[in-house]
Amino acid sequence: MTLRLTEEQQRALAMLAEATGVSEHEAVVQAITETAARSVRDGRVRALSQDGRARYASLLDRLAQ
């Protein structure tokens, strides 16, 4: 796979790799993995929050008064 970056993105990647002590390749892999995990986790939190709000809607309404 080829990754096309602007000069600014390339500098940011180089800084990230240096700051974390890994190669640029590993910095990209870590960033992808962490972002994917965060997206899945955020989706689960949103779903649980919606379920909780639906389940306890009447209680939350009473507490709001």
N, C-alpha and C positions, 0 to 999 in steps of 0.2 A: 504494500500500500504506500502511496505517496501522499505526504502531507504538505500542502501548499500554505505557507504562512507569509504574512506581510513582514516587513523588516521589524516593525514594532512588536509583532507577535513572536518573532524569532528571538528578539532581545528578551522579552518576558519569559520565554521558555528557557533560555540560557540562564537567566537569573534564578528561575525556579529550580532548575536542575542543580545549579551550584549551591543554592541555599539548602537544598535537601540532601546534597551529597550523592546524587545519582546521575546517570547519563540522561541526556535529553530524551532518548527513547523511553527510558523507565519513567521519567517525569510525565510524559504523555500517557503512558499506560496507567500510571497511578491516578492521574487526573480523570481519565475516562472511567476507571473503576469506581473512584470516590463519587463522581457525579451521578453515575448510574445507581449506586447504592442509596445516595441521598434522595434521588427522585423516587425510587421505590418506597423508601421509608416515609417520605413526605406524603405520598399517595395513601399509604396505609394510615398515617395519622389523620389525614383529612377524612378518610372513610370512617374511622373510629369516632371522630368528632361528630360527623353527621349522624351516625347511629346513636350516639349518646344524646345529642340534641333532640332527635326524634323520640327516643325512648323516655326522656325526662322532660319533655316540653312543658307539661303542666306544672311540674315542680319548679322549673326555671322561670316560668311566668309568675308564679306566686312569689318566688324569691326576689324578682325584679320589682315587685310592688312595695 
